[in-house]
Amino acid sequence: MSADITAPAEVAVTAPQLTKTARQARRRRIRPSAVLTPLGSLGVALGLWYAASYLLLSPDRRFLVPPPQQVLTVSFLDWTHLQPMLQALWLTAQVALVGLLIASLLGVTAAVLMSRARWLERSLYPYAVILQTVPILAIVPLIGLWFGFGFTSRVVVCVLIALFPMIANTLFGIQSVDRTHHDLFTLQRASRWARLRKLELPAALPSVFTGLRTSSGLSVIGAIVGDMFFKQGEPGIGTLLDVYRSRLQSEDLFAAIILASLFGVAVFAVFTLVARLAVGSWHASADRP
């Protein structure tokens, strides 16, 4: 009889440990699909690229979509072609990261302020929506007149494009805290600052990092757009894209597009890793295989 009574207790004690152990083992295990699926999609993309070059285009028009090996030999393996692209990409990376940092600080601050008072949310949030919906190309001339046509204007474009996801996701995370948790802090007579610091911001971290990952990609796009329109100073990768397009340097154009895309993927991957490290294992997203 005693064995029957103690058995559920043992299961109750060991179940969380087994769950935690299984979760850790699943994270450490590298599934073949995690490697084979990206390689398969890469193979399909290269196959479509070759088909477009050799099947859809005649030899005299093949310069419009040069085959992959031609892009590799002409642009990536020739240092005289690759060096200016890497230098331009470095400048674009600086613009994108500075713009992302400013957009993140402004977005989180604005979301915190709006969460403190409903009248602030009603006053500021419509302007954030308008900022997101206004075509950035329509206000590029104004940005150039106000801030010049160099590095600062490129950063401003990044901030304008990347700001709204930070505001929307951070505000959503703060406002989505469970009501029972708020009741617990109310019973402890916690101050508004303590509630924000110990409850709302930690609970909003998954949403904040979702906004950060979205804004990181938008910031890269903003930096490239800024390069194309604000050409004073050193050229960015967007400037080179415009130059290669005008000169019909198809191999260099494709190579620059690939480098810019890889940079965007790398930024997204870095912030995804940072999100997992910051959030830890307590959020449901950490359990995804």
C-alpha positions as a Markdown table, in Angstrom:
| # | Residue | x | y | z |
|---|---|---|---|---|
| 1 | Met | 0.0 | 0.0 | 0.0 |
| 2 | Ser | 2.8 | 2.4 | 0.9 |
| 3 | Ala | 4.5 | 1.7 | -2.5 |
| 4 | Asp | 1.3 | 2.8 | -4.2 |
| 5 | Ile | 1.1 | 6.0 | -2.2 |
| 6 | Thr | 4.7 | 7.0 | -2.8 |
| 7 | Ala | 4.9 | 6.2 | -6.5 |
| 8 | Pro | 3.0 | 9.4 | -7.7 |
| 9 | Ala | 5.2 | 11.5 | -5.5 |
| 10 | Glu | 8.3 | 10.0 | -7.2 |
| 11 | Val | 6.9 | 10.6 | -10.6 |
| 12 | Ala | 6.0 | 14.2 | -9.7 |
| 13 | Val | 9.5 | 14.8 | -8.5 |
| 14 | Thr | 11.3 | 13.2 | -11.5 |
| 15 | Ala | 9.0 | 14.4 | -14.3 |
| 16 | Pro | 10.4 | 18.0 | -14.4 |
| 17 | Gln | 13.9 | 16.6 | -14.3 |
| 18 | Leu | 13.2 | 14.3 | -17.2 |
| 19 | Thr | 11.5 | 17.1 | -19.1 |
| 20 | Lys | 14.5 | 19.3 | -18.6 |
| 21 | Thr | 16.9 | 16.6 | -19.5 |
| 22 | Ala | 15.0 | 15.7 | -22.7 |
| 23 | Arg | 14.8 | 19.4 | -23.6 |
| 24 | Gln | 18.6 | 19.8 | -23.2 |
| 25 | Ala | 19.3 | 16.6 | -25.2 |
| 26 | Arg | 17.0 | 17.8 | -28.0 |
| 27 | Arg | 18.9 | 21.1 | -28.2 |
| 28 | Arg | 22.3 | 19.3 | -28.3 |
| 29 | Arg | 21.2 | 16.9 | -31.0 |
| 30 | Ile | 21.8 | 18.0 | -34.6 |
| 31 | Arg | 19.1 | 16.7 | -36.8 |
| 32 | Pro | 20.0 | 15.7 | -40.3 |
| 33 | Ser | 17.1 | 17.7 | -41.7 |
| 34 | Ala | 18.6 | 20.9 | -40.2 |
| 35 | Val | 21.5 | 20.5 | -42.6 |
| 36 | Leu | 19.9 | 18.7 | -45.5 |
| 37 | Thr | 16.9 | 21.1 | -45.9 |
| 38 | Pro | 19.0 | 24.3 | -46.4 |
| 39 | Leu | 21.4 | 22.4 | -48.8 |
| 40 | Gly | 18.4 | 21.1 | -50.7 |
| 41 | Ser | 16.9 | 24.5 | -51.1 |
| 42 | Leu | 20.3 | 25.9 | -52.2 |
| 43 | Gly | 20.5 | 23.2 | -54.8 |
| 44 | Val | 17.1 | 24.0 | -56.1 |
| 45 | Ala | 17.9 | 27.7 | -56.3 |
| 46 | Leu | 21.1 | 27.0 | -58.2 |
| 47 | Gly | 19.2 | 24.8 | -60.6 |
| 48 | Leu | 16.7 | 27.5 | -61.3 |
| 49 | Trp | 19.5 | 30.0 | -61.8 |
| 50 | Tyr | 21.2 | 27.7 | -64.3 |
| 51 | Ala | 17.9 | 27.1 | -66.1 |
| 52 | Ala | 17.3 | 30.8 | -66.4 |
| 53 | Ser | 20.8 | 31.4 | -67.8 |
| 54 | Tyr | 21.0 | 28.5 | -70.3 |
| 55 | Leu | 17.4 | 27.6 | -71.1 |
| 56 | Leu | 15.4 | 30.8 | -70.9 |
| 57 | Leu | 17.9 | 33.2 | -72.4 |
| 58 | Ser | 19.7 | 33.1 | -75.7 |
| 59 | Pro | 23.5 | 33.4 | -75.7 |
| 60 | Asp | 23.4 | 37.0 | -76.8 |
| 61 | Arg | 21.2 | 37.9 | -73.8 |
| 62 | Arg | 22.8 | 35.7 | -71.2 |
| 63 | Phe | 24.6 | 38.7 | -69.7 |
| 64 | Leu | 21.2 | 39.6 | -68.1 |
| 65 | Val | 21.4 | 36.5 | -65.9 |
| 66 | Pro | 25.0 | 35.2 | -65.9 |
| 67 | Pro | 25.4 | 31.6 | -64.7 |
| 68 | Pro | 26.7 | 31.0 | -61.1 |
| 69 | Gln | 30.2 | 29.9 | -62.1 |
| 70 | Gln | 30.7 | 33.1 | -64.1 |
| 71 | Val | 29.7 | 35.3 | -61.2 |
| 72 | Leu | 32.1 | 33.2 | -59.0 |
| 73 | Thr | 35.1 | 33.6 | -61.3 |
| 74 | Val | 34.6 | 37.2 | -62.5 |
| 75 | Ser | 33.5 | 38.8 | -59.2 |
| 76 | Phe | 34.2 | 36.6 | -56.1 |
| 77 | Leu | 37.5 | 35.2 | -57.1 |
| 78 | Asp | 38.9 | 38.4 | -58.6 |
| 79 | Trp | 40.2 | 40.6 | -55.8 |
| 80 | Thr | 40.0 | 43.8 | -57.9 |
| 81 | His | 36.3 | 43.2 | -58.1 |
| 82 | Leu | 35.7 | 41.8 | -54.6 |
| 83 | Gln | 37.6 | 44.4 | -52.6 |
| 84 | Pro | 35.4 | 47.4 | -53.4 |
| 85 | Met | 32.3 | 45.4 | -52.7 |
| 86 | Leu | 33.7 | 44.4 | -49.2 |
| 87 | Gln | 34.6 | 48.0 | -48.5 |
| 88 | Ala | 31.2 | 49.2 | -49.5 |
| 89 | Leu | 29.5 | 46.4 | -47.5 |
| 90 | Trp | 31.5 | 47.4 | -44.4 |
| 91 | Leu | 30.2 | 51.0 | -44.7 |
| 92 | Thr | 26.6 | 49.8 | -45.2 |
| 93 | Ala | 27.0 | 47.5 | -42.2 |
| 94 | Gln | 28.0 | 50.5 | -40.1 |
| 95 | Val | 25.0 | 52.5 | -41.2 |
| 96 | Ala | 22.6 | 49.6 | -40.6 |
| 97 | Leu | 23.9 | 48.8 | -37.1 |
| 98 | Val | 23.9 | 52.5 | -36.0 |
| 99 | Gly | 20.4 | 52.9 | -37.4 |
| 100 | Leu | 19.3 | 49.7 | -35.7 |
| 101 | Leu | 20.7 | 50.8 | -32.4 |
| 102 | Ile | 19.0 | 54.2 | -32.5 |
| 103 | Ala | 15.7 | 52.6 | -33.6 |
| 104 | Ser | 15.9 | 50.0 | -30.8 |
| 105 | Leu | 16.5 | 52.6 | -28.1 |
| 106 | Leu | 13.8 | 55.0 | -29.4 |
| 107 | Gly | 11.3 | 52.2 | -30.0 |
| 108 | Val | 11.7 | 50.6 | -26.5 |
| 109 | Thr | 11.6 | 54.0 | -24.8 |
| 110 | Ala | 8.5 | 55.1 | -26.7 |
| 111 | Ala | 6.7 | 51.7 | -26.0 |
| 112 | Val | 7.5 | 52.0 | -22.3 |
| 113 | Leu | 6.2 | 55.6 | -22.2 |
| 114 | Met | 3.0 | 54.6 | -24.0 |
| 115 | Ser | 2.5 | 51.7 | -21.7 |
| 116 | Arg | 2.6 | 54.0 | -18.7 |
| 117 | Ala | -0.3 | 56.2 | -19.8 |
| 118 | Arg | -3.2 | 55.5 | -22.2 |
| 119 | Trp | -3.3 | 59.1 | -23.3 |
| 120 | Leu | 0.4 | 58.8 | -24.4 |
| 121 | Glu | -0.4 | 55.7 | -26.4 |
| 122 | Arg | -3.4 | 57.4 | -28.1 |
| 123 | Ser | -1.3 | 60.4 | -28.9 |
| 124 | Leu | 1.9 | 58.8 | -30.1 |
| 125 | Tyr | 0.9 | 55.4 | -31.6 |
| 126 | Pro | -1.0 | 56.9 | -34.6 |
| 127 | Tyr | 2.2 | 58.8 | -35.6 |
| 128 | Ala | 4.2 | 55.6 | -35.4 |
| 129 | Val | 1.7 | 53.9 | -37.8 |
| 130 | Ile | 1.9 | 56.9 | -40.2 |
| 131 | Leu | 5.7 | 56.7 | -40.1 |
| 132 | Gln | 5.4 | 53.0 | -41.1 |
| 133 | Thr | 2.9 | 53.6 | -43.9 |
| 134 | Val | 4.5 | 56.7 | -45.6 |
| 135 | Pro | 6.6 | 55.6 | -48.6 |
| 136 | Ile | 10.2 | 56.2 | -47.6 |
| 137 | Leu | 11.2 | 57.2 | -51.1 |
| 138 | Ala | 8.7 | 60.0 | -51.0 |
| 139 | Ile | 10.5 | 61.7 | -48.1 |
| 140 | Val | 14.1 | 60.9 | -49.2 |
| 141 | Pro | 14.5 | 64.3 | -50.8 |
| 142 | Leu | 13.4 | 66.0 | -47.5 |
| 143 | Ile | 15.9 | 63.9 | -45.5 |
| 144 | Gly | 18.6 | 65.0 | -47.9 |
| 145 | Leu | 17.7 | 68.7 | -47.5 |
| 146 | Trp | 17.5 | 68.5 | -43.7 |
| 147 | Phe | 20.5 | 66.2 | -42.9 |
| 148 | Gly | 22.7 | 66.4 | -46.0 |
| 149 | Phe | 23.5 | 63.6 | -48.4 |
| 150 | Gly | 26.0 | 61.6 | -46.4 |
| 151 | Phe | 26.3 | 59.2 | -43.6 |
| 152 | Thr | 23.7 | 60.9 | -41.3 |
| 153 | Ser | 20.9 | 60.7 | -43.9 |
| 154 | Arg | 21.5 | 57.0 | -44.5 |
| 155 | Val | 21.2 | 56.4 | -40.7 |
| 156 | Val | 18.0 | 58.4 | -40.6 |
| 157 | Val | 16.5 | 56.3 | -43.4 |
| 158 | Cys | 17.4 | 53.1 | -41.4 |
| 159 | Val | 15.8 | 54.5 | -38.2 |
| 160 | Leu | 12.6 | 55.5 | -40.0 |
| 161 | Ile | 12.2 | 52.0 | -41.5 |
| 162 | Ala | 13.2 | 50.0 | -38.5 |
| 163 | Leu | 11.4 | 52.0 | -35.7 |
| 164 | Phe | 7.8 | 50.8 | -35.9 |
| 165 | Pro | 8.5 | 47.1 | -35.3 |
| 166 | Met | 10.3 | 47.9 | -32.1 |
| 167 | Ile | 7.5 | 50.1 | -30.9 |
| 168 | Ala | 4.7 | 47.7 | -31.8 |
| 169 | Asn | 6.3 | 44.5 | -30.5 |
| 170 | Thr | 7.6 | 46.0 | -27.3 |
| 171 | Leu | 4.3 | 47.6 | -26.5 |
| 172 | Phe | 2.5 | 44.3 | -27.2 |
| 173 | Gly | 4.9 | 42.4 | -24.9 |
| 174 | Ile | 4.4 | 44.8 | -22.0 |
| 175 | Gln | 0.6 | 44.9 | -22.4 |
| 176 | Ser | 0.4 | 41.0 | -22.6 |
| 177 | Val | 1.7 | 40.3 | -19.1 |
| 178 | Asp | -0.6 | 37.9 | -17.3 |
| 179 | Arg | -3.1 | 39.7 | -15.0 |
| 180 | Thr | -2.4 | 37.3 | -12.2 |
| 181 | His | 1.2 | 38.4 | -12.2 |
| 182 | His | 0.1 | 42.0 | -11.9 |
| 183 | Asp | -2.1 | 41.0 | -9.0 |
| 184 | Leu | 0.8 | 39.5 | -7.2 |
| 185 | Phe | 2.9 | 42.6 | -7.5 |
| 186 | Thr | -0.2 | 44.6 | -6.4 |
| 187 | Leu | -0.4 | 42.5 | -3.2 |
| 188 | Gln | 3.3 | 43.2 | -2.6 |
| 189 | Arg | 2.6 | 46.9 | -3.1 |
| 190 | Ala | 5.3 | 47.1 | -5.7 |
| 191 | Ser | 6.0 | 50.5 | -7.2 |
| 192 | Arg | 5.4 | 51.2 | -10.9 |
| 193 | Trp | 9.2 | 51.2 | -11.5 |
| 194 | Ala | 9.6 | 47.8 | -9.8 |
| 195 | Arg | 6.7 | 46.4 | -11.7 |
| 196 | Leu | 8.2 | 47.6 | -15.0 |
| 197 | Arg | 11.8 | 46.4 | -14.2 |
| 198 | Lys | 11.0 | 43.1 | -12.6 |
| 199 | Leu | 7.8 | 42.0 | -14.4 |
| 200 | Glu | 6.8 | 43.8 | -17.6 |
| 201 | Leu | 10.2 | 44.2 | -19.3 |
| 202 | Pro | 11.4 | 40.6 | -18.6 |
| 203 | Ala | 8.0 | 39.2 | -19.7 |
| 204 | Ala | 8.2 | 41.3 | -22.9 |
| 205 | Leu | 11.7 | 40.1 | -23.9 |
| 206 | Pro | 10.4 | 37.6 | -26.4 |
| 207 | Ser | 8.3 | 40.2 | -28.1 |
| 208 | Val | 11.2 | 42.7 | -28.0 |
| 209 | Phe | 13.6 | 40.3 | -29.7 |
| 210 | Thr | 10.9 | 39.5 | -32.3 |
| 211 | Gly | 10.8 | 43.2 | -33.1 |
| 212 | Leu | 14.6 | 43.4 | -33.0 |
| 213 | Arg | 14.9 | 40.6 | -35.6 |
| 214 | Thr | 12.4 | 42.2 | -37.8 |
| 215 | Ser | 14.0 | 45.6 | -37.5 |
| 216 | Ser | 17.5 | 44.2 | -38.2 |
| 217 | Gly | 16.4 | 43.1 | -41.6 |
| 218 | Leu | 14.6 | 46.4 | -42.3 |
| 219 | Ser | 17.7 | 48.3 | -41.2 |
| 220 | Val | 19.8 | 46.6 | -43.7 |
| 221 | Ile | 17.2 | 47.4 | -46.4 |
| 222 | Gly | 17.2 | 51.0 | -45.2 |
| 223 | Ala | 21.0 | 51.3 | -45.4 |
| 224 | Ile | 21.0 | 50.0 | -49.0 |
| 225 | Val | 18.2 | 52.4 | -50.0 |
| 226 | Gly | 20.1 | 55.2 | -48.3 |
| 227 | Asp | 23.3 | 54.3 | -50.2 |
| 228 | Met | 21.4 | 54.6 | -53.5 |
| 229 | Phe | 20.1 | 58.1 | -52.8 |
| 230 | Phe | 22.8 | 59.7 | -50.6 |
| 231 | Lys | 26.0 | 59.3 | -52.5 |
| 232 | Gln | 28.3 | 61.8 | -50.8 |
| 233 | Gly | 31.3 | 60.2 | -49.1 |
| 234 | Glu | 32.4 | 56.6 | -49.5 |
| 235 | Pro | 30.1 | 54.4 | -51.5 |
| 236 | Gly | 28.0 | 51.8 | -49.8 |
| 237 | Ile | 26.9 | 48.5 | -51.3 |
| 238 | Gly | 23.7 | 50.2 | -52.5 |
| 239 | Thr | 25.8 | 52.7 | -54.4 |
| 240 | Leu | 27.7 | 50.0 | -56.1 |
| 241 | Leu | 24.4 | 48.2 | -57.0 |
| 242 | Asp | 23.3 | 51.3 | -58.8 |
| 243 | Val | 26.7 | 51.7 | -60.6 |
| 244 | Tyr | 26.8 | 48.1 | -61.7 |
| 245 | Arg | 23.2 | 48.3 | -63.0 |
| 246 | Ser | 23.9 | 51.4 | -65.0 |
| 247 | Arg | 27.1 | 49.9 | -66.5 |
| 248 | Leu | 25.5 | 46.5 | -67.1 |
| 249 | Gln | 28.1 | 44.7 | -65.0 |
| 250 | Ser | 25.9 | 41.8 | -64.4 |
| 251 | Glu | 28.4 | 39.5 | -62.6 |
| 252 | Asp | 29.3 | 42.3 | -60.2 |
| 253 | Leu | 25.6 | 43.2 | -59.7 |
| 254 | Phe | 24.7 | 39.6 | -58.8 |
| 255 | Ala | 27.8 | 39.3 | -56.5 |
| 256 | Ala | 26.8 | 42.5 | -54.7 |
| 257 | Ile | 23.3 | 41.3 | -54.3 |
| 258 | Ile | 24.5 | 38.0 | -52.8 |
| 259 | Leu | 26.8 | 39.8 | -50.4 |
| 260 | Ala | 24.1 | 42.2 | -49.2 |
| 261 | Ser | 21.7 | 39.2 | -48.8 |
| 262 | Leu | 24.3 | 37.2 | -46.8 |
| 263 | Phe | 24.9 | 40.2 | -44.6 |
| 264 | Gly | 21.2 | 40.5 | -43.9 |
| 265 | Val | 20.9 | 36.8 | -43.1 |
| 266 | Ala | 24.0 | 37.0 | -40.8 |
| 267 | Val | 22.5 | 40.0 | -38.8 |
| 268 | Phe | 19.2 | 38.1 | -38.4 |
| 269 | Ala | 21.0 | 34.9 | -37.3 |
| 270 | Val | 23.0 | 36.9 | -34.7 |
| 271 | Phe | 20.0 | 38.5 | -33.1 |
| 272 | Thr | 18.2 | 35.1 | -33.2 |
| 273 | Leu | 21.0 | 33.6 | -31.2 |
| 274 | Val | 21.1 | 36.6 | -28.8 |
| 275 | Ala | 17.4 | 36.2 | -28.3 |
| 276 | Arg | 17.7 | 32.6 | -27.3 |
| 277 | Leu | 20.5 | 33.4 | -24.9 |
| 278 | Ala | 18.6 | 36.3 | -23.3 |
| 279 | Val | 15.2 | 34.6 | -23.1 |
| 280 | Gly | 16.6 | 31.3 | -22.0 |
| 281 | Ser | 14.5 | 28.1 | -21.7 |
| 282 | Trp | 11.4 | 29.6 | -19.9 |
| 283 | His | 9.6 | 30.8 | -23.0 |
| 284 | Ala | 7.6 | 28.4 | -25.3 |
| 285 | Ser | 9.8 | 29.4 | -28.3 |
| 286 | Ala | 12.7 | 27.7 | -26.7 |
| 287 | Asp | 11.0 | 24.3 | -27.0 |
| 288 | Arg | 10.9 | 24.3 | -30.8 |
| 289 | Pro | 12.8 | 21.5 | -32.3 |
